[in-house]
């Protein structure tokens, strides 16, 4: 049917409009389910005007100049220490628990819930991402924030992803049979007639993450 519509006069416009409608429906579904996007959004830059008016912030310029001077004097080790220091300042206690649990080099099971289907059966949107049992295994205090923690650790370059680990089938099934995940799947089927699909992956410390762990854990 899609090909037939595309061949008709104005067909491409009709298809584009239908896709736009589907995108809105998917976004509404994602908000209703409370799903997390896999991307980690960093805060926007702060304003650079000075408190005294609309002119340039002299303190900002002096800080930038100081960094430029330091760049001429630093060594690879001192530069790396500053990188690690900035990362430490961005970590939360629960995230350190997760890193500790992964410090033995093991892969953890991760599953993403996608919604597939729609009018032309070709749309695909991620509804819930970075679902994992690592929070339960590492004893985090805010288990519902684990997807956010993992997304953040990926964004910092501390974690790398990998393919599904077939030896962890039981863990994937435990993830995908959680009450919130089942409720999301049921809502998709009943209210939106979408097909829930799980993408199974793994995560482990990246080479950078291992170096960071070694430097920070002593």
N, C-alpha and C positions, 0 to 999 in steps of 0.2 A: 504493500500500500504506500509505503514511504517513497518508493521509486516512482510509482504512478503519480503521486502528488507532485513530486519534483519535476516530472516531465510536463505537467500541465502549466498553462500560462500563469505566471505569478506564483508558481508552486514553491520556489525557494523562499519567497517571502513568507508564505504560510508556514513552512517548516521552521523558519527562524522564529516566528512569533510563538509557535507551539513550544519550541525549546525554551524560550524566555519564560513562558508560563510555567513550564516544568521546573525550571531553576528556582522560581519563586516558591513553588510548592515544596520542593526539596528543602529550601532554606527554612521554611516555616516548620516542616517536620523536624529538622535538626534542632531548632530552638525549642520545640515542644518536648522533644526527648531529652533535652539538656546535654546533647552530645558535645564533645570537645573536638575542635579542629586540630589536625595534626601539626599545624604550623604554630610556632611560638612567636607571639607578637611582642616586640620590644617597645618600651615607651618612646614617645616622640621626643625630639630634642627640645630642651628648654629654651626659652626666649633669650636673646643675646643683647637686648638693649639694656642700658644702665638704668639704675634707679633714679638718676637725676634727670633723665629726659630720654629722647629718642636717639641720642648719639651712640656710638659704639661703646661696648663695655670694656673699659681699659683693663679691668682685672682679668677678663677673659683673654685679652691679648697678651697680657704679661704671663699668664699661665701657659699659653701656647708657646710663647717665646722660651719659657723655662724648659718646656719639654723638648723644644728644638735643640737647645743647648745640651740637655742631658743625652739626646740621641747621639751626639758626637763623642760622648765620654763612656757610654755604657758598653758592657761586654755581652757576649751571648748568654752567659750565665745570669747576669743581672737583668737582662731583658726577659729571659724566661721566668725568673722569679717574679717579675712584675706582672707578667701574663697570669701566672698561677695565683698571684695575690688578688688580681681582679676577679678571677673565677671564684676564689674562696669567698669573696665579698658578695657574690651573687647566689651562693648556695644556701639552702635551708637545711635545718637539722634532719628532716625526713629524707631529703635527697642524699645526705651523707650516709644515712642508714642503707639506702639502696646501693650506693657505691660500695659500701663495705661488704654487703652481701654478694656483690658481683666481683669483688677484688680477687677471688680465686681463679678468675678467668673463665668461669662457666657461662654458658648461654642461658638466657631466660626466655621463656615462651611469651610471645606477644600476639595478640589478635586484634584485628580491626574489623568493625562492623560496617558493611556497605549496604546501601539501598539501591537495588537495580530494578529496572522496569520503566514504567511510564507509558505514555501514549504510543511511542514508537519503539518501545522495548530496548532502547539503546542507551538510555541515560544511566549514569552511575555517580552516586554521591556518597562520600564517607560520612557516617552518622556518629559513630563512636570510635575513637582511636586510642592506641596504646593501652589496651586492656591487658592486665597482667596480674598474676598472683604474687609478684615479687614484694608487694606491700605487706601482704600477710606473712610472707616468709622472713621479711627483714624487720618486722615489728614497727612499722611506721605508725604515727599517731593519727594521721588523717588519711585513711585508706581510700576515700573517695577522690582524693587529689592525686593518686598515683599516675593517672594518664597525663596530668599536667606536669608532674615531676619528671616523668620519662621524656616528654616532649622537650622540656627545658634542658635536660641532660644531653639530649641529642643536639639541641641548638648550640650548646656550648662546645660541641665536638668531643665530649667525653665518652659517648657511646657510638657504636657502629651497629648497623643492622645486618641480618643474614637471613637465609631461607628457613623454611619450616624444619623443625627437628622432629622427625617421626618417632623418636624415642620418648618424646614428651607428650604423646597423644592424650594421656589422662589429664595433664595440666591444661591443654587447649580446651578439652571438653569441660573441665571445671570452670574455666574462664567464660566460655560461651553459654553455660547453663546457669550463670548467676541470675538472681531474681531481676535486677534492673535490665540486664541484657535481654532476658526472655520477654519482659514487658515491652521493651522497645521493638523486638521482632514481632510480637503479637499486634502492636499498634500499627506497624507497617502493613501487615497482612490484612487487617480488618478495615482500617480507616483509609489507607492510601493505595491498597492493592499492589504494594511493592514487594519485591522479593529480597529478604535479608540474605546477605552473603558474607561469609567470614574469610578474611585474608590472614593466613597464619605466617608469622615471621619469628625471628629470634633477635635478641640484642645481647651485646657483650661490650666490655670496655674496649675502646679504640686504642690504637698505639699511643695517641696523645693522652688518652685517659689513663693508661697504665703508667706513663711517665709522670703524670700529675699525681696519681695515687702514691707512687713511690716517693715523690718529693714531699708530699704532705703527710704521709702516714709514718714517716721515719723508718 
